[in-house]
């Protein structure tokens, strides 16, 4: 009988045999096509925001953060002579449309209420707005909602320029509302946390949690689809990297993908992010059961309708919690457990390696890191990256990046994202752009 490792490889599930160089080249081709406005699985969305310049200090600004089920408003300031940001007048509420249908007026009023509340404390009336939904970005920094995710029920807001619609409901109107993707704010939050005198040649923001995405700094001259631009300048690009599709899927990836509501899309995201690793592991275990890898006592795996990534992770890491784990019940026999772990652990191993390869592609794309005293700064956020127990993503990613980039003499630095990155980064966007 085949070993678990042979079974995985025969079904196209590559870990040891991943061609890192080929994937790097594929990512770089898709980036080039996306930046030129040609068909690509990477959207490469210009943000019209640059990380260049110094932050204005001691200037509180109003920030909004809309993502998932929560809406937050606050003021953020970067005090002189201090590291980090000061967040005050913080208030959290429910994202409008999260539990019931709302009209556009009801939708924008929820945000306007936060602006009115914080306006007396803001020294700059501009607003930084982290809006974690798919948007087209204007040169003025506004965002036009393309479609909703996360089950938000505000259909009439689709197609609207969110910043402009909010602004016209405010009196006085703010001079600017910058609408920003959460990976863009992650990048800017990392930039804002630098200590005085620190030198960085480029910046990347990376999120790996329920989903995944990368934002990075690109030279304006390479963003062909957004010309004319100042050729000497730079801009943050929202790559929408979870959509990368130039990668070979295993039989298990294809089976899992076919059961999602967006089959054929977000291919890369479904291989590395927390919303999908449990589902992928379940496909592996069911296929292995059909091949006779387990005893009759483990037949319950075939009836399991779903599997959370947390449960697969706890099982593979041999961690017991108060949370009932269906895999502990199904694989009660020690031999079944051992085989199941050999089959499922590579789901996390591959995800960590792919994470590193795609970060390497974006590090190289920045053109930075050639001076060891000015590395590329990679600011990382997300529960899958930091909290997975089966495999240490930080350790694997660091090792893989060392192997891929040190021989090229590219210097980089991986740093945790600061707390409240969406709000900190949204404030930084306003204060950096006001130079």
N, C-alpha and C positions, 0 to 999 in steps of 0.2 A: 504494500500500500504506500501511496505517496506520503511524504512528510507534510506537515502543515505549510512549511515554507515552499515546497514544490507545488502544492495545491494553489497557493496564492499566485506564484509566478506563472503557472500554467493558465491562470485566468487573467493575466495581464496586470496583476497588482504588483507594481515595481517598488522596491525599497532599495535593496543593495545594488540593483542594476539601473537606477535612475541616471539618465544622461544629463548631467548638470549643464554641460556646455551647450548642448542642443536646446535646452529649455531657456537658458540665458539668451541665446540668439533669437529664439522665438519671441520672447518678451520684448526684446529690443526692436524687432521688426514691427510688432504690433504697436509699440509706442510711436515709432516713426510714422506709421500709417495713420494712427489716430491724431497725431499732432498736425498732419497735413490735411486732415479732413477727408481722408479716403476711408473706405470700409475697413473696420477693425473691431476686434472684440474688446478693445480698451477704448473707452469713450474719450479719455484725455481732455477733460472739461477745463477750460481756462477759468480761473477765479477772479482775475483782474485785481489781485491782491499780491503785494510783494513783502517779503520779510526784511527788506533792506531798510537801513536807517536805525536811529535810536528811539527807544520808547520815550514819550513824554511822561514825566514823573509828576506825582501829586495832582493828577487830574482825574477825578472819578467820572466814570461814564456808565450809562445804563446798558445792561446786557440782558438778552433774552436767550433761553435755551429750550428748544422744542424737540423732544425726541422720545419715542416710545409712548408711554402713557402719562408722562410727567411734563409739566410746563414750569419753568423757573424764571424768576426775574430777580435782579440784584443790581448793585453798583459795584464796580471793580476799579481799583486804583493801584498803581505801582509806586509805592512810597520811595522818596529819595533816601539813599543810604541803607536800603534794606533789600534782602533777597525776597523774591516772590511777590505775590499780589495780596492785597487786602480786599476781602469780599464783605460787603455790608448790605443791610436792608434786603436780606435774602428772604424770598418767599416762594413756596412750592405749591402748585395746584395741579389739577387734572388737565391733561391735554384736551382742548376742545375737540369734540368728535370722537373721543376714545371709547365712549360707552353709548352714545346716541347721536342721531343725525343733528347737525347744526347748519344754520345758514351762514353765508359769508359775514354778515353783520355780527352774528353771535361769535363766530370764529375770531374775527379780528378784535372784537371788544375784549376778549380774554387777554390778549397781548397789550392792548391799549391801556387796560387797567394797571398793568405793571409799570408801564412807562409813566403814567400820571403819578403813580405812587412814588417812584424813584426820582422823577424829574427835579424836585427841589434840592436833591443832594448831588446832582450831576453838574460838574463844571463845564463839560463839553456836551452840548445837546444832541450830538450824533449818537447812534445806537448800533451796537454790535449784536447780531442776531444769528445764533447757531441754530440752523434749521436742517434737521437730519433726514431730509427727504430729497428725492430726485428732482433737481432743478436745472434749468438752463440759466446761465449767469450773464448779466449784461455788463457792459464796460463800466457802468456806474456802480456795480457791485450789488445790484438787485438780483433776485432769483425768481424765475417763473416756474411754478410747480408743474411738473410733467405728469405725475401720477402719485397716488397715495400708496404707502405700504403700512404695515402694522395695524391694519383694520380701522384706520381713521375714517369717520363717516362725515365728510364735508365735500361732497362731489362738486359743488358749484365753485369751489376754490381752485380746482384743477384748471390750469391754463392762465391763472392770474399771476401778476408780478406782486409777490408777497410784500416786499418792502414798500412799494408805491401804494398798495391798498391800505396798509397799516398807516402810512404817513398821512393819507388824506382823511383819516379818522381822528387825527391828533391836532390840537390847537394849543400852542403854535406847532406848525409842522417842523419836524427835525430836519436839519440841513442834509443829513445822510442817514440811511439805514443800510448797513452792509449785511447781506444775507450770505451765510457761510456754511459749507458742508462741515460735518464733525471731524473729518480727517484734516481739513484745512485748519480748524481751530486747534486740533492736537499738535500740528506742526508749529503753529504760532505760539501755543502755550509753551512748548519746549524752548523756542527761541526766547521767549520772555523771561525764562528762568535762568538764563546765562549770567554768570558772575562777571563783573566789570573786568575788562582785559582779556576775556576769553575769545579765542579765535576759532571760527568755524567756517569751512569753505562752502557748505551747502546744508540743507535741512530736509528731513523726511518726517512725515507723521504717519504712523501705522496703527491700525486698530485690528485686533483679532479677538473677537468675542463671539457673540451670536452670529455675526457676519464678519466680513473683512473688507478692508480698503486701504489704499495708500494715497497720500498726497506728497508731492515733492516739488522742489524748486527747479524750474526750467529756464533756460536762456530764451529771451523773447525772440531772438532771431530764428530759433528752431520751431516756434509755434506758428507754422505757416498758415493755418486756418483762421488765425485771429489778426492777421496783418491789416492795417499798418500798426506797428508797435515800435517803441523806442528800442533800437537794436542793441543798445548798451545795457538795457535793463533786464530784470528777471521777474518771474511770476510763479505763484503757486499753481500747480496743476492737480486737479482732482482726477486721478487715473481711473477710478471705478475698477480697481484691479480684480475684484471678485468675478468680473465678467470674462476674464481671460479664457479663451476657448481653444487655443492652439496647444493642447496637451492631450496625450493619449489616456483615455479612460479605461479602467478595468471593467470586467463583466459586472462586478459588484457596483461600481460607480454608475454604470448605465442602468442597472436594475433599480437602484435607489432613485436616480434622476427621473426615471419614467414615472415614478409615483408622486413627484412633486407637482405643484400647480403651475410651475414655470419650467417645465421640462425643456432641456436644451439650452437654458440660460443659466448664468452665474455658475458656470462649470467649475471654475477654479475655487470659488467660494465653497462649493459643496464638497470639495476634497480636503479643506483645511479648517473650516470654522465650526463653532460649537453647535450651531443649529442642526448640523448634518452628521457629525461623527458617530453618534449613537445609531442613527438610521443606517449608515454605511456598515458599521460593525454588525448590525442585525442581519443585513444581507449576506455578509461573509459567513456568519454562524449558521444561517439557514441553508446556504449552499453547501457548507461542510457537512451538515447533518444529512442532507440528501445523498452525499457521497459516502456516508457510513462512518464518519469520524467519531461519532459519539455512541454511547450505549443507549439501549431502549429507554432507560430511565430519564434521558435528556431529551426525549422526543417533544417535550413541551416547548422547545424553542420554536418549533414550526407553528405553534398556535399564538405566539407572542405577536401582537399587532403593532407595537411600537416600542422603542427603546430610547430613553434619554441619554444624551452624551455623558451626563454626570454619573449615571448608573454604570455605563460601560467603563468609564474611567475608574470608578471605585472598585469595580470587579477586577479589572486588569492590574490595578495597583494593590490588590488584596487589602482593601480598606473597608472596615465595617463601621457603619454609622447607624443612627436611629432610623434612618430612612430605609424602608423595605426595598430591597433590590431584587428584581425578578430573576436575575442571573444567578444569584446565590441559591435560590430555590431550585432552578432548573438544573444547574450543574452542581448537584450535591455530592456526586462521586468525585473523588480526588483526581482520578485519571481524566475524567471529562473536564474538570476545571483546568487542569494543566494544559490540555489540548486547546480548549477554548481561549485561554490566555495567549498561547502561541499564535493562534489565528487572529485575534483581535488587537493585540498590542501593536502590530505593524500599522494599524489604522492611525494611531497617534504618531508612530515613528515617521511614517511617510508625510503626515501633515507638518511636522516640525521641519523636515528636510525641505519640503516645498516652500514653506514659509521663508526659509533662508535663501533659497534660490531666487525667489521673486524679490526679496529685499535687495539681494546683490544686484539684480538687474536695474533697480531704480537707483541704487548707490552709484553704479557705473554711469547711468544716464545723466546724473547731475554734473558729471565732469569734475567733481570735487575730490578731495582726499589725496591729492598728489603731494601735498606738504604735510608731513606727519604732525606738525605743530598746528595744523588747521584741518582736523578730520571732518568727515560728513557726520552731522549729528542726526541720529535716528531716535525719535521720541515715540515710545511704544505704550499703547494702552490696550486693555481688553482682558477679560477673565479667562478665555481659553489659553492665551499666551502665558499668563502668570499663575493660573490656578490648576492647570492640568497636572495630575499626579503620576500618571503612568509613565510619562516622559517629561523631562524638564525642557520645555521649549527654550527658555533663555540659554541653557547650557548647549543644547543641540544647535541652535541658531548661531550662537557665538562661534562654536567650533566649525560649522560649515562655512560661515562667512570668512573666518580666518583662512580656511583652505582655499576658498575661491578668490579672495581679494588680496591677501598678504603677498602672494607671488606676483601680483600686478602692482605692488607698492601703493595700494590704496588704503588710506587710513580712515577709520570710521569709529563711532562711539555709540553704543546702545544705552539709552537712558530711559528710566520709567517716566511715564507721563505724570505731571503734577496733578494734585487733586483738583477737581472742578475744572478740568481742562476745557470743556466747551465754553464756559463763561470767561475763563482767563484768556483763552485764545481769541474769543470774540472782542474782548476789550483791547487786546494787543493789536488786532486788525485796525480798529479805529485810531488808536494812538500812534501806530506806525505810519498809517497813511496820511496823517496830518502834518507831516514834516514840511 
